């Protein structure tokens, strides 16, 4: 009875959790700023899309957010 539950349909929660968690850990171990967090999030989002835990449109959205953050941080320099 306990092991009859399925995670079908909820793998995106696992994928987002792993992406955010790994990006947070790697960000904490390196530069610890917002730009590097989104770079690591984009990288790990690609791995989660490749592992089919996330749909492919999430990598497009994270790329758009990453480009916006990179543009605003460059414009401020």
C-alpha positions as CSV (number, residue, x, y, z in Angstrom):
1,X,0.0,0.0,0.0
2,X,2.7,2.5,0.9
3,X,4.7,2.0,-2.4
4,X,1.7,2.3,-4.7
5,X,2.0,6.0,-5.2
6,X,3.3,7.3,-8.5
7,X,5.2,10.6,-9.3
8,X,3.8,10.8,-12.8
9,X,3.0,14.4,-13.5
10,X,5.1,15.7,-10.5
11,X,8.6,15.2,-11.9
12,X,8.7,18.9,-12.8
13,X,8.7,19.6,-9.0
14,X,11.7,17.4,-8.6
15,X,13.4,18.9,-11.6
16,X,12.9,22.5,-10.4
17,X,14.0,21.6,-6.9
18,X,17.2,20.0,-8.1
19,X,17.9,22.9,-10.5
20,X,17.4,25.5,-7.7
21,X,19.2,23.5,-5.1
22,X,22.3,22.7,-7.2
23,X,22.4,26.3,-8.5
24,X,22.2,27.6,-4.9
25,X,25.0,25.3,-3.7
26,X,27.3,26.1,-6.6
27,X,26.6,29.8,-6.2
28,X,27.4,29.6,-2.5
29,X,30.7,27.8,-3.3
30,X,31.8,30.3,-5.9
31,X,31.1,34.1,-6.3
32,X,27.8,34.3,-4.4
33,X,25.9,36.8,-6.5
34,X,22.7,36.9,-8.6
35,X,24.4,36.7,-12.0
36,X,26.3,33.5,-11.2
37,X,23.1,32.0,-9.6
38,X,21.2,32.4,-12.8
39,X,24.1,31.1,-14.9
40,X,24.3,27.9,-12.7
41,X,20.5,27.7,-12.8
42,X,20.5,27.8,-16.6
43,X,23.2,25.0,-16.7
44,X,21.3,22.8,-14.3
45,X,18.0,23.5,-16.0
46,X,19.6,22.2,-19.2
47,X,20.6,19.0,-17.4
48,X,17.0,18.6,-16.1
49,X,15.5,19.1,-19.5
50,X,18.0,16.5,-20.9
51,X,16.9,14.1,-18.1
52,X,13.3,14.8,-19.1
53,X,12.4,16.1,-15.6
54,X,11.4,19.5,-17.0
55,X,9.8,20.5,-20.3
56,X,11.9,22.1,-22.9
57,X,10.2,25.5,-22.7
58,X,11.7,26.1,-19.2
59,X,15.2,26.4,-20.7
60,X,13.9,29.0,-23.1
61,X,12.4,31.0,-20.3
62,X,15.6,30.7,-18.2
63,X,17.7,31.8,-21.2
64,X,15.5,34.9,-21.6
65,X,15.8,35.7,-17.9
66,X,19.5,35.2,-18.0
67,X,20.0,37.5,-21.0
68,X,17.9,40.2,-19.3
69,X,19.9,39.9,-16.1
70,X,23.2,40.0,-18.0
71,X,22.1,43.0,-20.0
72,X,21.0,45.0,-16.9
73,X,24.2,44.1,-15.0
74,X,26.4,45.2,-18.0
75,X,24.5,48.4,-18.5
76,X,25.1,49.3,-14.8
77,X,28.9,49.0,-15.2
